[in-house]
Amino acid sequence: MKTGAGRFFEDYRLGETIAHAVPRTVSGGERALYHALYPARHALSSSDEFARACGLPAAPIDDLAAFHLVFGKTVPDISLNAVANLGYAEGRWHLPVWPGDTLRSESTVIGLKENSNGASGVVYVRTRGLNQRDELVLDYVRWVMVRKSRLDAPAPEPVIPTLAQTVAPDTLPIPVGLDFSRYDFALAGEPHRWGDYAVGEQIDHVDGVTIEEAEHMLATRLWQNTAKVHFDATNRADGKRLIYGGHVISLARALSFNGLANAQMIVALNAGAHANPCFAGDTVRAWSEVLDKAETPAPGVGAIRLRLVAVRHGAEPFALRTEDGKYRPDVLLDLDYWALMPR
């Protein structure tokens, strides 16, 4: 038999490393399509001249575009038969990605736990994205609920990895040469710098984007994300295709420009959860909360820790959980990340 149905929960083994297929050479096309799919306007990823003024050789592709490229390679081996992607932790963007770089991905299984229903289980993996020089570009942990193919397959010994709640600020990767001491706030779009934000401050990003089926399908194809729940409307009982969680992340990040235009580079992912499913026709809005701030050794560069929350239109502002601690039904995404900002 030449074709494969993908891995199911019982096919994973603790400690195994999976080399994912199809390396991809990045071009300016990824940037153009990313900016066509999302209202992305952060200057550092938009302008070579702006990036050079900030000490970089050229504009890197958007941080989340690099994430999607690395993530998409893992889908056929990790989440082709997923019920849902559940969460993220310990993510770091170690190096910028430039047009001309070739990216590949590999994942190591670091945890397994069968669900009580016996029909699925949670797989924990640490994924590494490497460039053509075998340099580590980014890595992260994610966990995903995967169906079982054989319900009588024995459950593995449960192993749930211990993960850091946050990436320590003194370990944040700073791109070589980054210098915000001559940062042009007018070209960036807003005057607000690192010192203007206070821990605990909440920002309503005001704007919204209604998700279309066509743009979601273009995005999943662009990132080579082949998960059945995104492509095949017959895969779910309700006949709907689930919007790829990364699509929601990028929409929310792009919306956050209004109020956080100078949060130029994402360098770490502390935690993340896709709280509720998103479908075509949903209008996504976003708000942020400042969780922490830290100095960095780079000239004029500060680090800001942000909670980014994506919600459906009509959600109560800044409301995240119900009284019993569960996510409100109109919350789509809860993302905790570190970004670099001019001081």
C-alpha positions in Angstrom: 0.0 0.0 0.0 1.5 3.3 -1.1 -0.7 5.7 0.7 -0.9 6.4 4.5 -3.6 7.4 6.9 -1.3 9.3 9.1 -0.4 8.6 12.7 -2.9 7.8 15.4 -2.4 8.1 19.1 -1.3 4.5 19.6 1.5 5.0 16.9 3.6 7.4 19.1 6.4 6.4 21.3 7.9 8.4 24.1 11.3 9.8 23.2 11.1 9.2 19.4 12.3 12.0 17.1 10.4 12.5 13.8 12.1 14.2 10.9 9.3 15.9 9.0 9.2 15.9 5.2 9.5 18.6 2.6 12.0 21.4 3.5 11.0 24.8 2.1 13.0 27.6 0.7 11.6 30.9 1.8 11.1 33.8 -0.7 9.5 37.2 -0.7 6.3 35.4 -1.8 5.7 34.2 1.7 5.8 37.7 3.0 3.5 39.0 0.3 0.9 36.3 0.9 1.2 36.7 4.7 0.4 40.4 4.4 -2.4 39.7 2.0 -4.0 37.2 4.4 -3.6 39.3 7.5 -3.7 43.1 8.1 0.0 42.9 9.1 1.8 46.2 9.3 4.7 46.0 11.7 7.4 48.0 10.1 10.4 45.8 10.9 9.0 43.0 8.8 7.6 45.3 6.1 10.6 47.5 5.1 14.2 46.6 4.4 15.2 50.2 4.9 13.5 50.4 8.3 15.1 47.1 9.3 18.6 48.4 8.3 18.0 51.5 10.4 17.4 49.1 13.3 20.7 47.3 12.7 19.5 44.3 10.7 20.7 43.5 7.2 17.2 43.4 5.8 13.6 42.9 6.9 13.1 39.4 8.2 9.8 37.6 7.3 7.2 38.0 10.0 7.9 35.9 13.1 4.5 34.1 12.8 5.1 33.4 9.2 8.3 31.5 10.2 6.2 29.8 12.9 3.6 28.7 10.4 6.2 27.4 8.0 7.8 25.2 10.7 4.5 24.2 12.2 3.0 23.2 8.9 5.7 20.7 8.2 4.8 18.8 11.4 1.1 18.4 10.6 1.3 15.2 8.5 3.2 13.4 11.3 1.7 15.0 14.4 -1.8 16.3 13.9 -3.2 14.9 10.7 -5.7 12.9 12.8 -6.1 15.5 15.5 -9.3 16.4 17.2 -7.8 19.8 18.2 -4.5 21.5 18.9 -4.6 22.3 22.6 -1.7 24.5 23.7 1.9 25.8 23.4 4.8 26.5 25.8 8.5 27.2 25.9 8.7 28.8 22.4 11.7 30.8 21.3 12.5 32.5 18.0 16.3 32.0 18.1 17.2 33.5 14.7 15.4 35.7 12.1 14.3 34.1 8.9 15.3 35.8 5.7 14.2 35.2 2.1 16.6 32.5 0.7 16.6 30.5 3.9 15.5 26.8 3.7 13.6 25.6 6.7 13.0 22.0 7.9 11.3 20.7 11.0 11.8 17.8 13.5 9.7 16.9 16.6 10.5 14.8 19.6 7.7 13.1 21.6 8.0 14.3 25.2 4.7 13.2 26.7 1.7 10.9 26.1 -1.6 10.5 27.9 -4.7 8.6 26.8 -8.0 10.3 27.5 -10.5 8.7 29.8 -12.9 7.9 26.9 -10.3 5.6 25.4 -10.9 7.0 21.9 -8.1 9.6 21.8 -5.1 10.8 23.7 -2.9 13.8 24.1 0.6 13.9 22.4 3.2 16.4 23.6 6.0 17.2 21.2 9.0 19.6 21.2 9.4 20.9 17.6 12.6 22.4 16.2 12.8 24.5 13.1 16.3 24.5 11.5 17.8 26.4 8.5 20.1 25.3 5.7 23.1 25.6 8.1 21.4 23.4 10.7 21.1 26.4 12.9 18.1 26.4 15.3 15.7 29.1 14.1 12.8 28.4 16.5 11.5 25.8 18.9 8.4 25.3 20.9 6.3 22.7 22.8 2.8 21.9 21.7 0.2 19.3 22.7 -2.5 18.0 20.5 -5.5 15.6 21.0 -5.2 12.8 18.5 -7.7 10.1 17.6 -7.0 6.4 18.2 -7.4 4.1 15.2 -7.8 0.9 17.3 -9.9 1.4 20.4 -8.4 -1.8 21.9 -4.9 -0.5 21.6 -3.3 -0.5 25.1 -2.9 2.8 26.8 0.7 4.0 27.2 2.1 4.8 30.7 1.0 8.4 31.1 3.8 11.0 31.0 3.0 14.7 31.2 6.1 16.9 30.8 6.9 19.6 33.3 7.0 22.8 31.3 8.1 26.3 32.4 5.3 28.7 32.9 7.3 31.5 31.2 10.4 32.0 29.2 12.8 33.8 31.6 13.5 37.3 30.3 17.3 37.0 30.7 17.1 34.1 28.2 15.2 35.9 25.5 17.0 35.6 22.1 17.9 39.1 20.7 18.9 39.2 17.0 22.5 40.1 16.4 22.9 43.8 15.6 19.4 44.9 16.7 19.5 48.5 17.8 16.5 50.7 18.4 18.4 53.8 19.5 17.6 55.5 16.1 14.1 54.1 15.8 11.7 56.1 13.6 8.4 56.2 15.5 6.6 58.2 12.7 7.4 55.5 10.1 6.5 52.7 12.6 3.0 54.2 13.0 2.7 55.1 16.7 4.6 57.1 19.3 4.3 54.7 22.2 7.5 53.2 23.5 8.4 50.6 26.1 8.3 53.1 29.0 4.7 54.2 28.1 3.2 50.8 29.0 2.4 49.7 32.5 2.1 46.2 33.9 -1.6 45.4 34.2 -2.6 47.8 31.4 -5.2 46.5 29.1 -5.6 47.6 25.4 -8.7 47.2 23.3 -7.4 46.9 19.7 -10.7 48.2 18.4 -10.7 46.6 14.9 -12.2 43.4 13.7 -11.8 40.9 10.8 -14.5 38.6 9.5 -13.0 35.2 8.5 -13.9 34.0 5.0 -13.7 30.3 4.1 -11.6 31.1 1.0 -8.8 33.0 3.0 -8.7 30.2 5.6 -8.2 27.6 2.9 -5.5 29.7 1.2 -3.7 30.0 4.5 -3.7 26.3 5.3 -2.4 25.5 1.8 0.2 28.2 2.0 1.6 26.7 5.2 1.1 23.2 3.9 -1.1 22.4 6.9 -2.9 19.2 5.8 -4.9 18.5 9.0 -8.2 16.9 8.1 -10.3 19.1 10.3 -9.2 22.1 8.3 -9.6 20.7 4.8 -12.3 18.1 4.8 -15.9 19.2 5.7 -16.9 15.6 6.1 -14.4 15.1 9.0 -16.6 16.7 11.6 -20.2 15.8 12.5 -21.4 19.4 12.0 -20.0 19.5 8.5 -17.8 22.6 9.2 -14.1 23.0 8.6 -12.3 24.2 11.7 -10.2 27.4 11.2 -6.5 26.7 11.7 -5.5 28.0 15.1 -2.5 29.7 13.6 -4.7 31.7 11.3 -6.5 33.1 14.4 -3.1 33.8 16.0 -1.9 35.8 13.0 -5.2 37.7 12.7 -5.0 38.7 16.4 -1.4 39.7 16.2 -2.1 41.9 13.1 -5.1 43.5 14.9 -2.9 44.3 17.9 -0.9 46.8 15.7 -3.5 49.3 16.7 -2.1 50.1 20.2 1.1 47.9 19.9 2.6 49.0 16.6 6.0 49.1 18.2 6.0 45.6 19.6 8.1 44.8 16.6 9.4 41.2 17.1 8.0 38.2 18.9 10.9 36.4 20.5 9.3 34.0 22.9 6.0 32.1 23.5 5.2 31.5 27.1 1.9 29.8 26.8 -1.0 29.5 24.5 -4.4 27.9 24.2 -7.1 27.7 21.5 -9.9 28.2 23.9 -12.9 27.5 21.6 -13.3 26.6 17.9 -13.4 29.2 15.2 -15.4 28.9 11.9 -15.8 30.8 8.7 -18.1 33.8 9.3 -16.8 34.6 12.7 -15.6 38.1 13.2 -12.4 38.2 15.3 -11.5 41.0 17.6 -8.6 41.3 20.0 -7.4 42.8 23.2 -4.1 42.7 25.1 -2.8 42.9 28.6 0.7 43.9 29.7 1.9 41.1 32.0 5.6 42.1 32.5 8.5 44.2 31.2 12.2 43.6 31.1 15.3 45.4 30.0 17.6 43.8 27.4 21.3 44.4 26.6 20.6 45.6 23.1 20.8 49.3 22.5 17.3 51.0 22.9 15.5 47.6 23.1 13.1 46.6 25.8 11.1 43.4 26.2 7.4 43.4 26.9 5.3 40.4 27.9 1.8 40.5 26.5 -1.3 38.4 26.8 -3.1 38.5 23.4 -6.7 37.4 23.5 -8.8 36.9 20.4 -12.6 36.9 20.8 -15.7 36.7 18.6 -17.5 40.0 17.9 -19.9 40.8 20.7 -17.7 39.5 23.5 -17.6 41.5 26.7 -14.4 43.6 26.7 -11.5 42.2 28.7 -13.5 39.2 29.9 -11.5 35.9 29.7 -13.0 33.3 32.0 -16.3 32.5 33.7 -16.7 32.2 37.5 -15.8 28.5 37.4 -12.4 29.3 35.8 -13.3 28.1 32.3 -12.8 30.2 29.2 -15.8 32.1 28.1 -17.4 30.6 25.0 -16.6 33.7 22.9 -12.9 33.5 23.6 -11.0 32.0 20.7 -7.3 32.4 21.7 -5.3 33.1 24.8 -1.6 33.7 23.9 1.2 34.8 26.3 4.3 36.0 24.5 7.4 38.3 24.8 8.1 41.0 22.1 10.8 43.5 21.6 10.0 47.2 21.7 12.0 50.5 21.5 12.7 52.0 24.9 
